[in-house]
Amino acid sequence: MPQDKVMDKQLSPKARDLIANPSCYIDGLREVGGGYEITKLNPATGLVLGSYPTASSDQVDRALKAARRAHDDALWSGTSPKERSDMLHALAALIERDYDLLMEIVVADVGTPVSFAAPMQLDGALLNFKWFADAARVGPDGWYERGTGIDQPDVGITSAGILVREPIGVVGAITAYNFPYTLMAWKLGAALAAGCSVVMQPSPRSTLSSMALFRLIEELPLPKGVVNFVIGEADVGRQISSAPEVDLVSFTGSVAVGASVAEQAAPGIKRVVLELGGKSPNVLLPNSDIEAAIAPSIQRLVTNAGQRCGATSRIIVHEDDLERFKVAAQAYLSEIVIGDPTDSNTLVGPLIDERHKAAVQAHLDRALADGATIVAQAPPLSPALAGGAYLAPMILGGLANEHPFCQEEQFGPVGVVLTYRDVDEAVAIANASEFGLNASVFGPTVDAMAVARRIRAGTVGINGGGRIRPDAPWGGFRHSGVGREAGNEGFREFFEIKHIQWPVR
C-alpha cells in the first residue's frame, strides 16, 4: 500500500473519536457532506489522518438559510447579554475538559510542536473565548445603549436620543489553517457574544482541528440554526461570501483570496473583515544587544514552521552589526531541533503539506538564483523526517528590500537579513512593503518606542513584546487587511449602531 494511503495511528482512541465521521452541522443536525472527498495527511508523517466529504451547494444554501432564519426570528439575538456570556463560559469549560484531546488533534493536523502548541494554539483560543464571554455582558466599549442627551436650542438641536448596538446579523466565517482554534475564537466567539448567527467554513487543510472544537460547540444548548459548520474548499467559500443571507464576511487567509472575498461580497454591500498576510520587519537598533535578540527574533520567524501571518521575516540590522548577527544567528540555528511535533524538544515541525513546502522552496530557489547568499541555516534534515513536509529554517542575505523574496510572504521558516546605515533608513526599509500587519523592534526602550511609533503596522512588539492578547486587536494596514479581530475593536465589527431620537420641546 502506498505510504500516503496508510492510516496514521498517532492519535489516541479518545482523540480519534472526537473527529470520527467528519460531517457538516446544519440547522442543529450533523450531515455527511454531499460533495467530493478530501483526504488529510499528517504533515509530519505523510500518513492519512482522515478523510471528509465536502458540503454540497444545497447543503451550504440550507446552512445559510438556517442562520438567516435563526437571526430573523431572534432565536439568539433576542437573548440577554448574561445568557450569551454564560453560554460562552460554558464553551470555555468544555475546552478545558477536552484540552488534552484538542492538543493531540492540532499537533497531528497542523504539525505545531507540543513545545509551542499550548500557548500558540489552544491557550489563545481559550483566553479569547473567555474574553468574549465577559465582553458579552457589557458590550463593546462597555455599552449596548447610551443616551445622547442632546438639548441645545441655541444651535437648533431640540431632541434627545439613544445609541443602540444591534448584532449585525448573519456572519460568514472563513478561517485559515495555521491557528484553527484561535481563529474560531475570534470569529465565533465574537459573533456569539454579539448575538449573531454563524455559518463557518474551516480551512480544508485543518478541518479536523476545527471540527473537533465545533463538536464541543454542538454540546451547547444553542437554538437551531445559530451555528452552522460546512466543510469545503474555494467553491464553498465563494457561496458564503456572495450569499444574500450574509451580513458580514470574516475571512483570514491570503491577500489574493481576501481580494476575491471582498469582490464576492461587494454586490451585496456586505461588511468584510479581512485578516490577510504580512512581511513583517524586525528592527535591531544600533545599540541593541544582538546576541540577546537572536532567540526571540528567530523564534518569531520559525515557530509553527513559519506559518504565521505575523512572522517577522525581514530582519533589519545595522551594517556594523551584520557580522555579529550572522555569527549569533548561525549558532542559534545550529542547535535548533527540527522533527517530530509530538517530541517536547522539537521547536520546528513540518509545513502543512508537500504542496506548500514546494511553494516555499520555489521562493528560496528563485532568490538563490538571483544571487542571494545563505547567512545562517539549520543542519540538514534527518532521513527519518523524509515522510513529512519538513523544510530546514534558513536566513538569506545579499538581497535588496525590493526583491520579491523580501516583499512576498513565503509562510515558511525562511527569512532575510537587510542592513541599514541610520535609524531613518531602518524605518524606511521597515515601511517599504505593501503589508503592515506586525513588527518588532529591539533596543533601549525609549529608542525602540520612538521607532515603533514610526512603523506602519497594526502591532509592534518591543524587545520581545508579548503574545497576542485577547483584549487587544489584531489586524493591519494596507494589504494586511480590513478591520480588526479580537479585543474591543474586533468585537465592534459584529454590530450595527442605531440612533433613536425624539423631540424634547
N, C-alpha and C positions, 0 to 999 in steps of 0.2 A: 504494500500500500504506500503511495507517495507520502512524503513527510507532511505535506500541507493538508492531508486528509486524515491524519492520525489525531484522535481526540486527546486533548491536553487534560491530564488528570490532576493538575496543580491545585484546584480549589477543593476545600473541604466539602463534605456532603451537605452541610447546612448552607454554605455559601452557594453551592450549585443549586440547591432547592430554591433559593431566593430568586434566581434568574432562570428557573426551569420554564419551559414552554413560553418563550418570549411572545408577547402579544401587545396589541393596542388596548387602550382603555377609552371607551366611547360611551358617553351618557350613562355612566355608572356601572358599565359592564365590560369585562375583558372580551376582546375579539381577536382571533387569529387574523393576521393581515391577509388581504386578498390579492396582494401583488406578488412581485418576484422576490426571491430569497437572497439574503446577504449572508455570507459566511465570514465570521470574525475569527482571525488568528490571534493567538497570544503573541504580542510583538517581541517577547524575549525568547520564545522557543520556535515560533513558526508553526505551532500545532494548533489545531482547531479548538477554539474556546467555546464557540456556539454558533448557531445559525438562527436567523429570524426572517420571516416574511415581512415585506413592507406593506403599508396600508394601500388599499385601492383608492382611486379617486372618489368613489362613492363613500368609502369609509371616512375619508378626510372631510368630505362635504357634510356627512352626518355629525361628525365631531364639531365642526364649525357651527352648524345649526343648533346643536345641543347647547353649546356655550352661549350662543346668542339668546336662545330661549331662557336659559337659566338667568342671564343678566336682565333681560326684559321683564321677567317675572319676579325680579328682586329676590331670588332664592338665596343669594349670598350678599348682594349689595344692600339688601334690606336688613341685614343683621347688625347688631350693635358692635362698636369698637371692642368692647370686652369679649364678645363671642369670637371675634376674629383673632384677637390676641390669645385667647385660651386655646383655640384650635392650633395655632402655630406653635405655642409652647408644648402642646401635646405631640406635635410632629417632632419637635426637638427631643422630647423624651423617647420617642420611638427610635430616633437616630442613635441616641446614647445606648439604648437597649441592644441594637444591632451593629454597634460601632465596629467591632472586630470583623464582622462579615462584610460590611461595606468596604472596609480597608482591604481585605483579601481580594475583593472583586475589582477594585480600581487598580490595584497593583498588577493584577493579571490582564486587565482590559486595556489600560493606558500604558503600563510599564513604569510608572513612577516608583522609584525605590522606596522600601519601607522606611529608610532613614529620613526621608522627607515627606512621605505620603500623609502622615498625620497633620503636620502644620500646613502643607501645601494643598491638600485635597479635602480631608474631612473636617478638620477643626475650623477652617474658614467657613465652610457651609454651615456648620452648627452655630458658630458665632453670629452669622448673618441671619439665620432663621430666628434666633433669639432676639437679635436687634429689631428685626421687623415685627416680631411678636410684641415687643414693648412699644415700638413706634405706632402700632395699630391702635393702641389705647388713646393716643393723644393727637395723632395726625402729623403731617409734615409741618415743621416749624412750631409744633405744639398746639395746632388748632385745626378743627374741621369747620367751625363757624366763627366769624369775627365781625363785630359791628364796625361800620364805617363812622357812625356818629357825626355825620356832617350836617351842619346847620349854619350857613354863612350867608344871610340875606344880602349883605353888602356887596357880595360878588355874584349874586343871582342863584346861589345854591340854597334851596329851602327843602331839603329832603334828608332822610336818614336811611340807612340800609345795612345790609349784612353781606359779607362774602361767604360763600358756601363751597366747600370742596366736595365734589362728587366723583366716584370712581369712573375712570374713562370708559369702561365697557369691557369688550372682549379683547384679550391680549393674545396675539400670535407670538409664541416664544420659541426661538430657534437658537440652539446652542452649538458651541464648538466642542471639539473632542478633548481638549487638553485639561480642563478642570471641570468635569461634568457636574460634580456636586455643588461647587461654589456658584457656577453659572445658573444652575437650577434655583439655588437660594436667592440669587439676585433677582431673577425674573419671577419665579413662582412665589417666593416669599413676599416680595413687594406687591405683586398682583393680589394675592390673597389678603394681605394686610389692608390693602386699599378697598377691597370689596369687588374686585374684578373677577370675571370668568376667564379661563385659560385653555388654549389649545397648544400643547407643547410638542415640538419635534426635536428630539435629540440628534446630535451628530451620528451619522451611521457608523462612525469609527469608534464610538464609545457608547453605543446604545445599551449594552448590558449594564454598565455602571448606572446610567441614567434610569434604566428600568428598575434596578434594584432599589434605588431611592424612591421611585414612584410607587413601587409595591407597598412601601410604608405609608405613602400618602393615601393609597387606597384604603388603608385601615381606618382612616379618619371618617367621622360621620358627616361628611360634606354632602350637600344636596346634589342630586344627579345633574350632570351637565356642567358643574362648576369647574371641574378639572378634567381634561382630556389629554390623551397621550397617543401620538401617531408616529409610527416608525417609517422612515423613508429617507430618500436622497433629495436631489435638487428639485425633482418634479413635485414632491410633497411640499417643499418649502415655497415654491412658486405659487402653488394653490393657496397656501395660507396667506402669503404676502398680498396676493391680489384679491382675496375673498371680500365681498361686500360686508360680511358679518363682522370683520375685524376692525377695531378702532385704533389699535396700537400694535405695531410690529417691533418686538425687541429682539435684535439679532446680534450675535457675537461670531466673528469669523474674519475672513479675508476682505481686503479692500474691494477686490473685483466682485465678489459675491455681495458685499454690502451695497455697492453701487447698483447691482441688479435688484436687490431687495427694495431699495429706495425707488427705483424706476417702476417696479411692480406695484408698489404701494401708492404711487403718485396719482393715478387716475381716481382713486377713492379718497384723495386728500387725507390719507391716514397719517397719524403721527408715527414717526420712526425713532427708535433709539438704536444707534449703531455703534458697537464697540469693536473696532477694527484693529489694524496692525500697528506695528511700531518698528523703529530702527533707533533704539534709544541710546543717547550718549551717556558716557561715564567719564566725567572730567576729573583728572587728578591734577590739582593745582600745583604750582611750582614748589611750594613749601609744604607739600603733603608728605606723609610717611608712606613711601611707595611699598615697602615690604608689608606694612600693616594693612594696606589697602588691597593687596593681592587676593587674599582668600575671599573676602566679601565680593570683590569685583568679579572674580572668575565664577564663584558660586551663582551669582545673578545671571551669568552667561550660560552655564551648563546644566543647572538643575532642571529636572523634568526633561532632560536631553535637549535643553534649549527651546523647548516648545512652550514658550511664554511670550505673549504679545508685548510684555514689558521688559523683556530681556535686554540688558544694557550691552549691546553687541558692538557698539562703536566706542572704543576706549581711547580717550583723548589725553595724551601725555606731553608734558613739556619736552622740547627737543633735548635739553640737557639731561633729562631723566630717562631717556629711551633705553639706554643700555642697562641701567638698573632694573627697569621694568622687564626687559627681556629675560634677564637672569632670574628674577624673582618669579616671573610667570612660568618659565620652564621648570624651575624647581618645584613649584606647586603642581603643575600638570604631570610631572614625572611620578608623583606619589598618588595621583587620583585613582580611585578604584572604579573601574567600569565593569559591569557584569550583571549577575542575577539580581533582579529587583527585590527578590524575597530575602536577600542577604543584607543584614543590617550594616555591613561595612561598605556596601555599594553606594556611591554618590551619583553616578551616571548610569542610567538604564538605557533601554532601546528607544528609538524613534517609533512612531505609532505603527508604521508598516513599511514594507520594502519600497512601495511606490514613493512614499515621502522621502525615504532615505536616498533614493536615486535622484530626486529633485534637489536635495541639499548638496549631494555630491556633484551634481551638474554645476551648481553655483561655484563650488570650490574649484572645479576643473577649469571653468571659464576664467576665474580670477588668476589662477596659477599660469594659465596660458597667456594671460595679459601681462605677466611679469611680476605678480605678487610673490613675496617670499614668506616662508613659514617662520614666524617669530618664536612660537612655542607650540608644542603639541604633546598629547598624551602618548604613552607607549603603544605599540601595535596591539591590536585586539588579540585576545587569546583564541586559538582554534576552537575552544569549547563554546564560543559565542556564535559560531558560524550559522546556526539556525535562526538567529534573531536579527532584527533590523538595527544593528548597532553601528555607530559611527564615532570614531575617536575624536574628542574635542581638539580644536586647533585654533590658533590665533594667527592671522596673516598680517603682513606689513608690506610696505612698498607700494601702496595704492593711494591715489588721490581721493578725497572725500566724494568727488563727483563720479567715481567708478560705480557701476551697478552693484558690485558687492557691498559697497558702503551705503547704498541707497535703498536696496531691496531687502525685504525681510526674508531671511533664509529659514527661520523657525527650526533651527538645529543648534547643536553645541559648538558653533563656529562664530568667530568674531574677527575684528580687525583693530589694529592699533594705528592711530593717527597722531601726528605731532603738531605742536603749535609753538610760537615764539613769545607771545604775551597773552594775557588773560582775555583781552578783547578778541584776539584771533580764536582762542579756545571757545568763547561764546558764539562767535560767528560760525565755526565749524559745527558746534552742537545744534544750532538753529538751522543749518543748511540741510534741510531734509523736508520731504513732503509730510512726514509724520510729526507727531507731538504728543505722544502718549505718556512716556515715563522718562526719567533722567536720574542721574546720580552724580554727586559732587563730593570729592574728598579733599580735605584741607582744614586749616584753622576755622573754627565755627563761624566767626564774623565774616571772613573772606568767602567761605563756602555759601553762607546765606546770601551775600551780595550777588554771587554768581547764580544761585538758584533762582533768585527773583528775575534774572535776565533771560533765563531759558524758557522757551515756549513749549511747555509740556503740562499735562494735566496733573502729574505727580512728580515731585522731585525729592529724592532722599539725600540727606546729608550725613556723611561719614557712616554709611551703612544703613541709615534710616531705620526702617522697621517693616513689618509685614503690612499687607493691605488690611486696613482697619474696617470693621463693619459700620462704623459711624462716619466714615469719610467717603467721598465719591471717587469712582474710578471711571476714567474716560479721557479723551484727549482732544488736541487741536488738529485742525486741518484734516488730512486723510486718516487720522486715527479715529475719527468717528463723529457722531452727532449725539448730543445729550450725555447723560451720565447714568451709571449704575451704582447701586449701593448707597448707603448713608441717606441723609435727609434729601440731598439733591436728586439721588436716584429714586427715592420714594415719591417725590413730587411728580415725576414723569407719568405716574399712573393715575393722575387726577385731572379733571377739568375744574375750573373755578367759575362759579356763577355769582353775579351781583344781583341782589334783590333790593329794591329801594321803594320808598313811599313818601308822600308829601308830609310835611310837618306844619305847614301854615295853611 
